[in-house]
Amino acid sequence: MMIGKMSLKPKIKNALLITLVSILLVPFTSCGKEGEPDDEKEMHHDTTSNLIQLNSKSIEAANLEIEEVSLRSLKNILQVPGKVQFNENRLAHVGSRVPGRIVEVRANLGDNVKEGDSLAIIDSTELGTAQSEYLKAKANLLAQEKSYQRAKRLLEGKAISLGEYQRREAEYMTVRAEFRAAEDRLHLLGLSEEEVKRIGSEHIINSKVAVRAPFPGTLVERHATLGEVIEPAAKLFILADLSTLWFIADVPEKDIPLLKTGLSVEIKVSPYPNEVFKGAITYIGDQIDPSTRTVKVRTEVDNSLGKLKPEMFATIFITTDLVSDVLAIPEEAVQTDGNKKIVFVNKGNGGFERREVALGRQFDSFYQVVNGVKAGEKIVTKGSFLLKSEAEKDELGEEHH
C-alpha cells in the first residue's frame, strides 16, 4: 500500500505543472492575434472622431492637394436661367388704319423690308368717302378764299362795311379749318403727304391704300390673307428689328441686393456652346414673380450676325462687384453627404478629419464659409471626392462587421 501511494505523487505534480504552463501561455497567444498592429491596412477610419488615417503610399497614390483656408477678394458671378426675346422697342404689330378688303399681299414671312415698303393693299370704301370729302372741302376753300380776298379789297376802297368784311373773313376761316380736318383724316387713314397732294391736283379718288412698314426689319409673322375683310384692329403682320435682342433672366429674390444696371453680363445658348454673347444689365424688374420668387433682369445684346433667335433658352452669368475679405474655400474641396456639406481637414501625420461646414454665397469657383473651418486650417481640394468614397466604404465595412 505504501508503494502505491508513493507512485501517484509524481503524476499529480506533472499534471499541475502542465495546467499552470497552459494558463500562463494564454495571454501571450491572445496578444499575438488580437492586439497585432494593422500595419498592412492603407486606411483606418475612426468613426467616433471622423478621422481618416492614410499612410504615405496612399497619400501619394491619391494625388491629394492641400490648400489653406484664407480670406479672399472675389467677384460674385450669378448663374441664372433666361431666354432670348424680341427687343420690344423695335417690334411692331402692323395693320390697316381703315376697314376694307385685302386685294394684294406683297410681303411674306421672313422677308427683310425697308421703312415705308408696301406690305399689303387694302380696298376701303371709307377711304374713298374721305377722299371725296377732302376734294369738296378743297373746292369750298378755294371759293371762300376768293370771296375773302375780294372783301378785303372792297373794304380798302370803302365799298363794304367792316361788319360785312368780318362775316366773310369768319366764313373763310371756318372753311379752311374744315379743309385741314379733311386733309388730316386722309393722313390718319394711312395716306402719305405725296398721295394727298396727288389727289388734290389730279382730283382722282382712289379707294386703295398700302399697309407700310414703319421701320426696317424682318417679318416674323404674317396673318394677311388675300380677299379677307378686315377691321383696323386686325394684326396683319409682326415686324421685328432683329439686329438687337433682349435676354430676360430670372434672378432669385435673395440676389436682388447684388444687382444694378450697368453690370456686365455673359450669355451662353445651347446651339453655340463655345460662344459667349456679351452685354450689360439695362433694366431690373420692379416686382417679384409670386410663383418663382424671382425678378426679371433685362440685357440688350447685339445680334447683327443673326445667330440668336427669340425664344432660345440661355444661361446668363452676371458679374457683380468685387467683394473683399471673404472667408472662402474652393468649390472642389466641398463634398455632399445627404443634405450636408463636408470638407476634409488635414490634421498632419496622414490624418484627415471629415468635417461638416455651413456655406454661404457662391463666388465663381469658391464658396463663402459661414461655419465649420477657420482661416489658417488646411483642407483637401483635389482628391476630396476620393477621401469621401473611401470613408463611405470603410463605414459600410464597419456596419457589416
C-alpha positions as CSV (number, residue, x, y, z in Angstrom):
1,M,0.0,0.0,0.0
2,M,2.8,2.4,0.8
3,I,4.4,1.7,-2.6
4,G,1.1,2.5,-4.4
5,K,0.7,5.9,-2.6
6,M,4.2,7.0,-3.4
7,S,3.9,6.2,-7.1
8,L,0.8,8.6,-7.5
9,K,2.6,11.7,-6.3
10,P,4.8,12.4,-9.4
11,K,1.8,12.0,-11.7
12,I,-0.1,14.6,-9.8
13,K,2.8,17.0,-9.8
14,N,3.2,16.7,-13.6
15,A,-0.5,17.4,-14.2
16,L,-0.4,20.5,-12.1
17,L,2.7,21.7,-13.9
18,I,1.1,21.3,-17.3
19,T,-2.0,23.2,-16.3
20,L,0.0,26.1,-14.9
21,V,2.1,26.5,-18.0
22,S,-1.1,26.5,-20.2
23,I,-2.7,29.2,-18.1
24,L,0.4,31.4,-18.3
25,L,0.7,31.0,-22.1
26,V,-2.9,32.0,-22.9
27,P,-2.5,35.8,-22.6
28,F,0.6,35.8,-24.8
29,T,-1.1,33.8,-27.5
30,S,-4.1,36.1,-27.4
31,C,-2.0,39.2,-27.6
32,G,-0.3,37.9,-30.7
33,K,-3.6,37.6,-32.6
34,E,-6.0,40.3,-31.4
35,G,-3.5,43.0,-30.5
36,E,-1.4,42.7,-33.6
37,P,-0.8,46.2,-35.2
38,D,-2.7,46.7,-38.5
39,D,0.3,47.9,-40.5
40,E,-0.8,46.4,-43.7
41,K,-4.1,48.4,-44.0
42,E,-3.9,51.5,-46.2
43,M,-6.7,53.5,-44.4
44,H,-8.2,53.5,-41.0
45,H,-11.4,55.4,-40.2
46,D,-12.2,56.2,-36.6
47,T,-15.9,56.6,-36.7
48,T,-16.1,58.3,-33.3
49,S,-13.7,61.1,-34.2
50,N,-14.4,61.3,-38.0
51,L,-10.6,60.8,-38.5
52,I,-9.4,59.1,-41.7
53,Q,-5.8,57.8,-41.4
54,L,-3.7,57.3,-44.6
55,N,-0.2,56.0,-44.9
56,S,2.3,57.8,-47.1
57,K,1.8,55.4,-50.0
58,S,-2.0,56.0,-50.0
59,I,-1.5,59.8,-49.9
60,E,0.9,59.6,-52.9
61,A,-1.5,57.4,-54.9
62,A,-4.5,59.6,-54.2
63,N,-2.5,62.7,-55.5
64,L,-4.1,64.9,-52.9
65,E,-3.7,68.7,-53.0
66,I,-3.9,70.7,-49.8
67,E,-4.9,74.4,-49.5
68,E,-5.0,76.8,-46.6
69,V,-8.4,78.4,-45.8
70,S,-8.0,82.2,-46.1
71,L,-9.7,85.5,-46.7
72,R,-10.1,86.3,-50.3
73,S,-11.2,89.2,-52.6
74,L,-13.7,87.6,-55.0
75,K,-16.1,88.6,-57.8
76,N,-19.5,87.1,-57.3
77,I,-20.8,85.5,-60.5
78,L,-24.5,84.8,-60.5
79,Q,-25.5,82.0,-62.9
80,V,-29.2,82.2,-63.7
81,P,-31.5,80.8,-66.4
82,G,-33.0,83.1,-69.1
83,K,-34.5,83.3,-72.5
84,V,-33.9,85.3,-75.7
85,Q,-36.7,87.7,-76.6
86,F,-37.5,90.4,-79.1
87,N,-36.4,93.9,-78.5
88,E,-39.8,95.3,-77.7
89,N,-38.7,98.8,-78.6
90,R,-38.1,97.5,-82.2
91,L,-41.2,95.3,-82.5
92,A,-44.4,96.4,-84.4
93,H,-47.8,94.9,-84.9
94,V,-48.7,96.2,-88.4
95,G,-52.3,96.5,-89.6
96,S,-54.6,98.7,-91.7
97,R,-55.8,102.0,-90.5
98,V,-59.1,101.6,-92.4
99,P,-61.6,98.8,-92.7
100,G,-61.7,97.1,-96.0
101,R,-60.8,94.1,-98.1
102,I,-57.2,92.8,-98.8
103,V,-56.7,92.9,-102.5
104,E,-53.0,92.3,-102.6
105,V,-50.3,90.9,-100.3
106,R,-46.8,92.0,-101.2
107,A,-44.7,90.6,-98.3
108,N,-44.1,87.1,-96.9
109,L,-42.9,85.6,-93.7
110,G,-39.2,86.1,-93.3
111,D,-38.9,89.0,-95.7
112,N,-36.5,91.8,-94.8
113,V,-38.2,95.1,-95.6
114,K,-37.2,98.7,-95.5
115,E,-39.0,101.6,-93.8
116,G,-42.1,102.6,-96.0
117,D,-42.2,99.4,-98.0
118,S,-45.7,98.3,-99.0
119,L,-46.7,95.1,-97.3
120,A,-50.3,94.8,-98.5
121,I,-53.0,96.8,-100.4
122,I,-56.4,97.4,-98.8
123,D,-59.5,98.5,-100.8
124,S,-61.7,100.6,-98.5
125,T,-65.0,102.4,-99.2
126,E,-64.4,104.6,-96.1
127,L,-61.1,105.8,-97.6
128,G,-63.0,106.7,-100.9
129,T,-65.6,108.7,-98.9
130,A,-62.8,110.5,-97.0
131,Q,-61.1,111.5,-100.3
132,S,-64.4,112.8,-101.7
133,E,-65.0,114.9,-98.6
134,Y,-61.4,116.2,-99.0
135,L,-62.0,117.3,-102.6
136,K,-65.2,119.0,-101.6
137,A,-63.5,120.8,-98.7
138,K,-60.7,121.9,-101.0
139,A,-63.1,123.3,-103.6
140,N,-65.1,125.2,-100.9
141,L,-61.9,126.6,-99.5
142,L,-60.9,128.0,-102.9
143,A,-64.3,129.6,-103.3
144,Q,-64.3,131.2,-99.9
145,E,-60.7,132.3,-100.2
146,K,-61.6,134.3,-103.4
147,S,-64.6,135.8,-101.6
148,Y,-62.4,136.8,-98.6
149,Q,-59.8,138.4,-100.8
150,R,-62.5,140.4,-102.7
151,A,-64.0,141.6,-99.5
152,K,-60.5,142.7,-98.3
153,R,-60.1,144.9,-101.5
154,L,-63.7,146.3,-101.2
155,L,-63.0,147.3,-97.6
156,E,-59.9,149.1,-98.6
157,G,-62.0,151.0,-101.1
158,K,-64.7,151.5,-98.5
159,A,-67.2,149.7,-100.8
160,I,-68.4,147.4,-98.0
161,S,-68.8,147.8,-94.3
162,L,-66.4,146.5,-91.7
163,G,-69.2,144.1,-90.5
164,E,-69.6,142.5,-93.9
165,Y,-65.8,142.0,-94.2
166,Q,-65.7,140.3,-90.8
167,R,-68.5,138.0,-91.8
168,R,-66.7,136.9,-94.9
169,E,-63.4,136.5,-93.0
170,A,-65.1,134.2,-90.5
171,E,-66.6,132.1,-93.2
172,Y,-63.2,131.7,-94.8
173,M,-61.6,130.7,-91.5
174,T,-64.3,128.1,-90.9
175,V,-63.9,126.6,-94.4
176,R,-60.1,126.5,-94.0
177,A,-60.4,124.6,-90.8
178,E,-62.8,122.1,-92.4
179,F,-60.3,121.6,-95.2
180,R,-57.4,120.9,-92.8
181,A,-59.6,118.4,-90.9
182,A,-60.3,116.5,-94.1
183,E,-56.6,116.5,-95.0
184,D,-55.6,115.3,-91.6
185,R,-58.2,112.5,-91.8
186,L,-56.5,111.2,-95.0
187,H,-53.2,111.1,-93.2
188,L,-54.8,109.2,-90.3
189,L,-56.2,106.7,-92.8
190,G,-52.6,106.0,-94.0
191,L,-52.1,108.3,-97.0
192,S,-48.7,110.0,-97.3
193,E,-48.3,113.7,-97.9
194,E,-47.4,113.0,-101.6
195,E,-50.5,110.8,-102.1
196,V,-52.8,113.5,-100.6
197,K,-51.3,116.2,-102.9
198,R,-51.8,113.9,-105.9
199,I,-55.5,113.6,-105.0
200,G,-55.8,117.4,-104.7
201,S,-54.1,118.1,-108.0
202,E,-55.5,115.2,-110.1
203,H,-59.0,115.1,-108.5
204,I,-59.0,111.3,-108.7
205,I,-60.4,109.3,-105.9
206,N,-58.5,106.1,-105.1
207,S,-60.1,103.8,-102.5
208,K,-56.9,101.6,-102.2
209,V,-54.3,102.2,-99.6
210,A,-51.0,100.5,-98.8
211,V,-50.1,99.0,-95.4
212,R,-46.5,100.1,-95.0
213,A,-43.5,99.0,-92.8
214,P,-42.9,101.6,-90.0
215,F,-39.1,100.8,-89.8
216,P,-36.6,98.4,-91.4
217,G,-36.8,94.8,-90.1
218,T,-37.9,91.2,-90.7
219,L,-41.5,89.9,-90.9
220,V,-41.7,87.3,-88.2
221,E,-45.5,86.7,-88.5
222,R,-48.0,87.1,-91.3
223,H,-51.7,87.0,-90.9
224,A,-52.8,88.8,-94.1
225,T,-54.9,86.6,-96.5
226,L,-56.0,87.7,-100.0
227,G,-59.7,88.6,-100.1
228,E,-60.1,88.8,-96.3
229,V,-62.3,91.6,-94.9
230,I,-60.5,93.3,-92.1
231,E,-61.0,96.0,-89.4
232,P,-58.4,98.4,-88.2
233,A,-57.8,96.3,-85.1
234,A,-56.7,93.3,-87.2
235,K,-53.0,92.3,-86.9
236,L,-51.8,91.6,-90.4
237,F,-48.0,91.4,-89.8
238,I,-45.5,91.4,-87.0
239,L,-42.3,93.3,-87.9
240,A,-39.1,92.9,-85.8
241,D,-35.7,94.5,-85.9
242,L,-33.5,91.5,-85.1
243,S,-30.2,93.4,-85.1
244,T,-30.6,93.7,-81.3
245,L,-32.3,91.3,-79.0
246,W,-33.2,91.1,-75.3
247,F,-32.1,88.5,-72.8
248,I,-34.5,88.2,-69.9
249,A,-33.1,86.4,-66.8
250,D,-34.9,85.2,-63.8
251,V,-32.8,86.2,-60.7
252,P,-33.7,84.7,-57.3
253,E,-35.1,87.1,-54.7
254,K,-32.1,86.7,-52.4
255,D,-29.7,88.0,-55.0
256,I,-31.5,91.3,-55.7
257,P,-29.1,93.3,-53.5
258,L,-26.3,92.4,-55.8
259,L,-27.9,93.8,-58.9
260,K,-27.6,97.2,-60.5
261,T,-27.9,98.5,-64.1
262,G,-24.6,98.5,-66.0
263,L,-23.2,95.2,-64.6
264,S,-21.5,93.2,-67.2
265,V,-23.3,90.0,-68.4
266,E,-22.2,87.0,-70.4
267,I,-24.7,84.7,-72.1
268,K,-24.4,81.2,-73.5
269,V,-27.0,79.4,-75.6
270,S,-27.1,75.7,-76.3
271,P,-26.8,75.9,-80.2
272,Y,-23.4,77.7,-79.7
273,P,-21.8,76.2,-76.6
274,N,-18.3,77.6,-77.3
275,E,-19.5,81.2,-77.9
276,V,-20.2,83.9,-75.4
277,F,-22.5,86.9,-76.1
278,K,-21.8,89.9,-74.0
279,G,-23.9,92.8,-72.8
280,A,-24.9,94.8,-69.7
281,I,-27.9,95.0,-67.4
282,T,-30.3,97.7,-68.8
283,Y,-33.4,97.0,-66.5
284,I,-34.2,95.3,-63.2
285,G,-37.8,94.4,-62.7
286,D,-40.0,96.3,-60.2
287,Q,-41.9,93.2,-58.9
288,I,-41.3,89.7,-57.8
289,D,-42.9,86.7,-59.6
290,P,-45.0,85.2,-56.7
291,S,-44.7,81.7,-58.1
292,T,-41.0,81.5,-58.7
293,R,-39.8,84.2,-56.2
294,T,-37.6,85.7,-59.0
295,V,-37.2,89.1,-60.6
296,K,-36.8,89.8,-64.3
297,V,-33.5,91.3,-65.4
298,R,-33.0,92.5,-68.9
299,T,-29.9,92.7,-71.1
300,E,-29.7,94.1,-74.6
301,V,-27.3,92.2,-76.9
302,D,-26.0,92.8,-80.5
303,N,-27.3,90.3,-83.0
304,S,-26.0,91.8,-86.2
305,L,-24.7,88.3,-87.3
306,G,-28.2,86.8,-86.8
307,K,-27.2,83.8,-84.8
308,L,-29.6,84.4,-81.9
309,K,-33.3,83.6,-82.2
310,P,-36.1,84.7,-80.0
311,E,-37.3,82.0,-77.5
312,M,-33.9,80.4,-77.3
313,F,-33.1,79.2,-73.7
314,A,-29.9,80.8,-72.3
315,T,-27.7,80.6,-69.3
316,I,-26.7,84.1,-68.1
317,F,-23.7,84.9,-66.0
318,I,-23.9,88.2,-64.1
319,T,-20.6,89.6,-62.7
320,T,-21.3,91.6,-59.5
321,D,-18.9,94.0,-57.8
322,L,-15.7,92.8,-56.1
323,V,-16.2,91.5,-52.5
324,S,-13.3,91.8,-50.1
325,D,-12.2,89.8,-47.1
326,V,-14.4,86.8,-47.7
327,L,-13.5,83.6,-45.9
328,A,-13.9,81.2,-48.8
329,I,-12.9,77.7,-49.9
330,P,-12.5,76.2,-53.4
331,E,-15.6,74.5,-54.8
332,E,-13.7,71.3,-55.5
333,A,-13.0,70.9,-51.7
334,V,-16.7,70.6,-50.9
335,Q,-18.4,67.3,-51.0
336,T,-22.1,66.5,-50.4
337,D,-23.3,63.9,-47.9
338,G,-27.1,63.7,-48.0
339,N,-28.1,67.3,-47.1
340,K,-24.8,68.1,-45.5
341,K,-21.7,69.8,-47.0
342,I,-18.4,68.3,-45.8
343,V,-14.7,69.0,-46.2
344,F,-11.6,67.1,-45.1
345,V,-9.2,68.9,-42.8
346,N,-5.6,68.0,-42.8
347,K,-4.6,67.1,-39.2
348,G,-1.0,66.1,-40.1
349,N,0.8,62.7,-40.0
350,G,-1.6,61.3,-42.6
351,G,-4.7,62.2,-40.7
352,F,-7.7,63.8,-42.3
353,E,-10.8,64.9,-40.4
354,R,-14.2,64.7,-42.1
355,R,-15.9,67.9,-41.0
356,E,-19.4,69.4,-41.7
357,V,-19.4,73.0,-42.9
358,A,-22.1,75.7,-43.3
359,L,-21.7,77.6,-46.6
360,G,-23.0,80.9,-47.8
361,R,-22.9,82.5,-51.2
362,Q,-21.0,81.0,-54.1
363,F,-18.4,83.3,-55.7
364,D,-17.5,81.9,-59.1
365,S,-15.5,78.7,-58.1
366,F,-15.4,79.5,-54.4
367,Y,-17.9,79.1,-51.5
368,Q,-18.2,81.5,-48.6
369,V,-17.7,79.8,-45.3
370,V,-20.2,80.6,-42.6
371,N,-19.1,77.9,-40.1
372,G,-17.0,74.7,-39.8
373,V,-13.5,75.7,-40.7
374,K,-11.3,78.7,-39.7
375,A,-8.7,80.8,-41.5
376,G,-5.3,79.0,-41.4
377,E,-6.7,75.5,-41.4
378,K,-5.6,73.3,-44.3
379,I,-8.2,71.3,-46.3
380,V,-8.1,68.8,-49.2
381,T,-9.1,70.3,-52.5
382,K,-8.1,68.0,-55.3
383,G,-8.8,64.4,-54.2
384,S,-11.6,65.2,-51.7
385,F,-14.0,63.1,-53.6
386,L,-11.7,60.1,-53.2
387,L,-11.5,60.6,-49.5
388,K,-15.2,60.7,-49.3
389,S,-15.6,57.5,-51.3
390,E,-13.1,55.6,-49.2
391,A,-14.6,56.8,-46.0
392,E,-18.0,55.6,-47.1
393,K,-16.6,52.2,-48.0
394,D,-15.0,51.9,-44.6
395,E,-18.2,52.9,-42.8
396,L,-20.1,50.2,-44.7
397,G,-17.4,47.7,-43.7
398,E,-17.8,48.7,-40.1
399,E,-21.6,48.4,-40.2
400,H,-21.4,45.0,-41.9
401,H,-18.9,43.7,-39.3
